[in-house]
Amino acid sequence: MNPDRRKHFRPSRIGAFTGALWTAAVLGVPPIAAANPADVAALVDIGDGRAIFVECRGTGSPTVVLMAGKGNGADDWWQILAPGDPEHDAPGDGLPFGFGDLIHSGDAVLPSTARFTRVCAYDRPDVRWEGADISTPRPQPHPVDVDVDDLHALLTALGEPAPYVLVAHSYSGLIANLYARLHPENVGALVMVDAVGEQMANVVSPARLANWDAANATTTPQVREGVLLIDAFDRINAAPPLPAVPAVVLSADKPWRIDLLPASATQGEQVTFADWLAAQDQLAKALGAGHITDTHSGHDIYLYSPALVVAAIRDMVARLHG
């Protein structure tokens, strides 16, 4: 792993949960066909002239699939908030606003998971747009079903054996949810890391939901992935039921730093942290999942407390081993 090859996009971190829009500065290999279970970091051909960047490490089963939040990708799972950084003890979540020293580390979720099983992480289109190995761009904003189709095509092309442990952060919770409903035979367990659930529509007013949806659909030259949340909720509700698989939900306990939002992001009715926590409770109940709420973390739990996420993954892997 070359830590300088890809950089995370700090501005996008806040998009999927508060909907605020930010701008900031951000930083040749051909696609490969299907790969064997060996270390890989490359573009993979998924058909129709498109390719997805994926990084897989480790051996064993089941394969764990790390799914990043809106605007983020595989490199996020190599990072942590530096030990001793003041943000660990801050009362609110400052990481989306550029606070905190994020470093690449062997203690991050991807390398830690690779020590006990196979693990893959990937870039959705438009989460990274520089370099010879970027995933093929597509029109934005986009519906969740195309993300589900891409994930299925990617795992098929890789030849990774099912069932998978899907580890979904933020927006990716919707992808994992719909994927599990449409491909239940491929999903062995779910780890939801402060993930969005369709239950948000149950706990917020229509006006708040509409504002949140509009903000997440909007793109800028710096944040190029746009997602359609209300459409995703509708697609999930119309899909078959979730399979009965082991699951765990991890939720942030550091509130959002509303004081740092620009005025444009606080006008009208907005989704609140209390709304988010209520939806997290409902998500855990819907999944029949354990619910870890004492995380000492903001939205990006895998950065604040990577060991906690790894422990949850290890538990799901052990349960599948029986």
N, C-alpha and C positions, 0 to 999 in steps of 0.2 A: 504493500500500500504506500503510495507516494502522497504524503499529507499536503503537498503543495499543488497537486494536480487539480483538485476540486475544492472549492470553498463553499461553506453553507451560506445561505442567504438570510441574514438576520431579519430583514424587513418582513419576510413572509411569515415569520413565526406567529405573528399576532393575527394574521388574516382569518384563520379558520375558527377562532374563538371570539374575537371581538369585532372583526370586520374592518379594522382600521387599515388605511392604505399608507404605505411608506415608500420613500425613495432612498436609495443609497448606492454607492459604488460597489461592484462585485468583481470579483476578479476580472499520426493518422494511421487510426486503425480501421480496417474494413470489418463489416459484421461477420461473425462466425456462425456456422450452422450449429446443430445440436451438439452439446458438450457432454463429456463424461463427468462423473462426480470427482472433480479435481479442482484445485484453486483456479478461479477464473475472475478476470476483471476486464470485460470487453462488451462490445455491442453484440447482440444476438438477433439474428434475423427472425422476425415473427410473421413474415409473409406480407403480401400486398405492398412490397417495396418499403417496408418499415422495419426499424430495428430499435431495440431497447437496451440501454446500458444496464448491466447486472454485475454484481460482485458476489461470488460464492467462496466460502472458506470452510475448512473442517471436513470431517467424515462422520458417518453414522446416520442413524435414523431416529426419529422422523426428521425431515428437513424443516427448518424454521425459516419463515419468510418475514423479513422486516419491512414494514410498509410505512414510509414517512408521511408526515402531514403536508398540508397544502404548501406548494412552493419549495419543498425540501426533498432530498433524495438520499441515495445510498451513503454518501459521505457523513451524514448526520450521525449514523450509527457507529462511527469511528471516534466520536467526540464526547467529551465530558466537560462539565464546569470544573475548572481547576480546583483541587483541594485547597482549602483555606481561603478561597475567594469570599469576600464579604457578602456576596449575593446569597450564599448558602444560609446566612442568618438574617437576611433582610426580611421584613414583614410582608413585603409584596413581591410580585414577579417582575423583575426588571430585565430579564433576558431578551424579551421581544423588542426592547427599546435600546439595545446595544450595550447594556450593562453586563458585566461578567466577562471573565477570561475563559474562552472556550479553547480547549486543547485536544489534539489527537492523543489517544492513550490506549494502551493495551488493556486498561480496565473498562473501556467502553463496551457497549452491548454487543456489537458484532464480534470483535476478537474474543471476548469472554465466552460468548455462546459457542464459538468455533472450537473451543477447548473440549466440549463434551458432545457436540453433534454437528451435523451439516447445517449451514446457515447461508441464506442469500438475501441480499438487499438490492434494490433497483431504483432507477430514475424514471419517473413518469415523464412524458413529453413536456418540455418547456420549464422544467424546474432548474435546468442548467442549459445554457445556450452558448457556451464557449468551449472549444476543444474539439478534437477530431472524433471523440467517442460520445457525442451527445445523442440522446434518444431523438428519434425523428419527431420534429415539431408537428403540431396539429392546430386546427382552429380553436380559439378560446373565446368565451368559456365553453365548457364541455359537460355532458351528462355523465353520471357515474357509471352507466352501463358500459361505456367504452373503456373505462379503467378496468372493469371486471373482465372484459374481453381481452384486453392487453395482458393482464395478469395470467389468464388461462393460457393464452397463446405462448407467453414467455415460459411458463413452467413446462408446457408440453414440449417446446423447442429444446429446453435444457435437458429434458429427460429425467427431471427430478421425480423420484417416486412419491406418490401420495400414500397416506394422508399427510397433510402439512399442519404445522402449528403456525397460524397466522398471528403476527404481532403487529397491531395496527395503532398508529398514533394519530390523534386529531381527525382530520378529514378522512384518513384511510380507514377509520372505523366503519364508514359507510360502504367502502369498497369491500372490506372483509365481510361485512354483514350480508351484502347482496351476493357476493361470491359463494358464501356458505349456503345460501338458499338455492342458488342455481346449480351449484356443483357440490352437493352435500357429501358425496362419496370421496371427495378430495380433501375434506377438512377434518382433522383429528382433534383440534383444540383451538381456542381463541384467547389471546391476551390483548385486552383493550387498554391502551395507555392514554388516559385522558382523552378518550376517543369520542367523536361525535356520534350520537344515536338519533334515530328518527323520533325518539321521545321528546326532543326539543320542541316539537310542534305541540306537545301536550302541556307544556309548562309556560310558554310565552304567549303573549297576545299576538294576533295576526299582524299588527303594525310592527311590533318588535321583530317578528319572524321575517317580514318582508324587507325591513331595513338590513337585517343580518344577511339575508339571501342576496340582496343587491350588492352589498359591499364585497361579498366573497366572489361574486360573478365578475366584478370589475377588475380589469388588468391595467398595468402600467408598463413602460419599457423596462422597469426594474423588477416587477413582480408579474410574470407572464402567464402563470397558471391561474385560470379562473374556473370556479366550480359552481354548480347549480344545486344548492342544498334542498330547496323545497321539492324540486323535481326528483332528487334522490330519495327523499322521504316517501314520495308517492310511489316510486318504483319499488322500494323495499316493501311497502305495505301491500302492493299488488302481487308480490312474489310469493312462492311457496313458503311455509314456515321454516324457521331455523332448525337445523338438525340438533338433536340432543347430544352435545359434545361438552367435554370439560371446558370451563371458561373462567377467567378472572378479569376483574375490572380494577385498574389503578387510577385514582383520581387525585388531581392537584389539591393542595390545601393552602397554597399561597394565593391570595386574591390578586386579581388583575390590577395593575397600576393605572387606574382611570385618570389619576392626576397628570399622567404623562401623555395622555391622548391629545391630539390637536382638537381644536374646537369643532372642526368639521366632522369629527368622528363621534361627537357627543350630542349632536343635534337630533331632535326627535326621540322617539322611543327606541331604546337600545337593549339588547340582551345583557343581563347582569351576571355576575359571578354566582349569585344565589340561584338564578335560573339554571346555570350550568350544573351546579351541584345537585339540584333537584332532578335534572335529566340524567345525571350520572347514577343516582339511586335507582331511577326507573330502568335504566339500561341494565344494571346489574340484576335486577329482579327479572327482567325479560329474558336474560340469558341463563337464569338460574346459577349465577356466578358468585364466587367469593368477591367481596368488595374491600379493597385496601384503600383506606382513606387517610391514614397517617403516613404520608409520604415525604413530608418536609420538602416539598417541591412545588414549583410553578407548573405551567402547562407542559413544559418539556421535561417530564419526569426522567426520561432516559439520560438527560444531561446532568440534572441535579443528583439523581440517585440511581446510577446505572446498575449497581449491585442489586437493588430492589427489583428492577425489571428482569435482570438475569435470573434471580431467584424464582420469579414467577414463571419464566420460560422453563427453567429446569424442572419445576414442579409439574408443568404440563407434559413435558417430555417423559418424566418418570411415570406419570399416570397412563400415558399411552403404552409404555413398556409393560404396564401391569405389575 
